[in-house]
Amino acid sequence: MVSKQKILIVDDDNNIAELVSLYLTKECFETMIVNDGESALSAVDSFAPNLILLDLMLPGIDGYQVCREVRAKSSIPIIMLSAKGEIFDKVLGLELGADDYMEKPFDSKELVARVKAVLRRYKPSATTSPNSDVKSVEYPDLVINQTNYSVVYMDKTIDMPPKELELLYFLASSPNHVFTREQLLDQIWGYEYIGDTRTVDVHIKRLREKIKDHAAWKIATIWGIGYKFEVRG
C-alpha cells in the first residue's frame, strides 16, 4: 500500500488550518496542524512532512524564522501563506528558501493545486519507467539531474529546493544562451509570478551562494537583459 504524502499546516488561525486540512484530506493527503513556530520546528522532526504550509504571522517564532531554520537542515518544500501582499514580503520569503507564496484570503482549490505542483517538482513520479530518458546535464565538477532532483557539485550533493534546481537545469541545458528574466519567470514559475522579476534575481543569488564560478563555466549576468550559463573554452 502506498503511504500518503504528509502536509504540515502551520497557522495560528485554527479555522483556516482546519479548512485547509479538510481540502487536503479529501485529496488523500495526511495532515498535521500546529499553531506556532516552536511546535512547527518540533513537528518537522516528529511528523517528517513531505511539504510545509507555513503562515508568516505566528506567535513566538515567526514564519520567516521557521523557514530559515528548516532550510538550514532540509530542502522540504515550503509554501508560505500570508495576508501580507507586498513584493518585499514575497521576495524575503523566497530568499529564505520558500518554494511558493500565497496571499490570504486564497482559494482552497488553488492551494491544493499548488501543493500538488510543488510536490511533483520536488519528487519525481513513482511511475517513471527505469528506461525513460534521464534529464541530466554534466559539466566539469557539476552534474544536474532533474529526473531525481539532485545536484552534485565538486563531488558533493547539494541540497536545493525544486525551483532553484529547475532554474539551474534550464540555464545549463542551453549553454551560452541568454534568457531574459521574463523568459525565466515564464519557464520556471509560470503565470503566477509574471511581473515580479526580482524572484529570478533572488534565486540566482541563492544558486551562486551554493555553486561558485568554475574555470569551465559560470552563471553569468547579462546586464539589463538577464542571465546565461556561460561555458568557457
Sequence and secondary structure as in RCSB ss.txt:
>XXXX:A:sequence
MVSKQKILIVDDDNNIAELVSLYLTKECFETMIVNDGESALSAVDSFAPNLILLDLMLPGIDGYQVCREVRAKSS
IPIIMLSAKGEIFDKVLGLELGADDYMEKPFDSKELVARVKAVLRRYKPSATTSPNSDVKSVEYPDLVINQTNYS
VVYMDKTIDMPPKELELLYFLASSPNHVFTREQLLDQIWGYEYIGDTRTVDVHIKRLREKIKDHAAWKIATIWGI
GYKFEVRG
>XXXX:A:secstr
     EEEEE S HHHHHHHHHHHHHTT EEEEE SHHHHHHHHHHT  SEEEEES  SSS HHHHHHHHHTT  
  EEEEES   HHHHHHHHHTT SEEEESS  HHHHHHHHHHHHHHHS  TT  TTS   EEEETTEEEETTTTE
EEETTEE    HHHHHHHHHHHTSTT  EEHHHHIIIIIGGGGTT THHHHHHHHHHHHHS   SSEEEEEETTT
EEEEEE  
